[in-house]
Amino acid sequence: MSGDQVSRYGRFAAEPTPGELGRFFRLDAPGLEAARSKRSPANRLGFAVLWGSVRTLGVFPTEDLAVMPARLPRLRSSRRVHP
């Protein structure tokens, strides 16, 4: 891989669009069941974010998801993973 590819690996290049959120962060029935099995609302949300991140990036993210916070409230409400 080139140096540029290495620097982008496992990271979001930009904040995901609403279309990307719908496409990659939508939990199917098994994913929703798995998210709901987590102990706390924070764990359920974290599971949903990692689920979508892996689907989007193809790997677990390598950073603290600094691009994601603006979208978390929408993701939380649209994924129904809160109690």
N, C-alpha and C positions, 0 to 999 in steps of 0.2 A: 504494500500500500504506500501511497505517496504520503508525505508529511501532512498535507491538507486533509487527506482521507483519515489519517490517524487522529488528527485534532477534532474531527467531526464525529468519529465513531462513538456510538452509544449516547449521542446528545441530540436534542431537538435543535434544528437550525433556526427555527422561529416558533412563535406561539402557534399551536394547532388551530386551524380554522374550524368554524362550526361544522362544516361538512366532514372534516377529518375526525372530529370528535365523534360524530354520529357513526362514521364508518369503522373506526378502529377501537373506540372506547365503549361500544355497545356490548353489554354482557348478554350472552345467550342464556338459556335456562340453566345449564350446568354451571356457568360462570357466576350467574346471579345466586344460585344456591350456595356455591363455594364462598362468595363474598358475604352472604348472610350468616354463614357459619362462624365468622370471625367474632371475637369476644366483644369488641367495642366499636363504636361508630368510627373512630379514627382508624382502626385496623381494617374495617370494611372499606372505607374510602381509600386507604393506602393500597389495599388489594386491587381495587378497581383501577386506580391510577397505574399500578405496575402492570396489570393485565393489558391495558390499552397501550402502555409504553412498549411492551414487548411486541405487541401486534404492529405498532407503528414503526419501531426501530429495528425489530428483528432480534434484539438483545435486551438484557436488562440495562436500564440507563446507568451511565457512569458518573453522573453528576447529581446534584441535589434537586433536580427538576426545576431550576430557577425560572424557566420559561413558563411553567405551568400555573403558578398561583392565580393569575387573572382568570383562568378558566375553571378553577376548582369549585366555586359555588355553583356554576352551571352544571358541571359534571356531577356534583353531589346530588343536586335536585333531579337531574335527568336519569341517573342510574338507580335511584331508589335504594341505595345501600345504607342510608341513615335509618335509625329506628323509627 
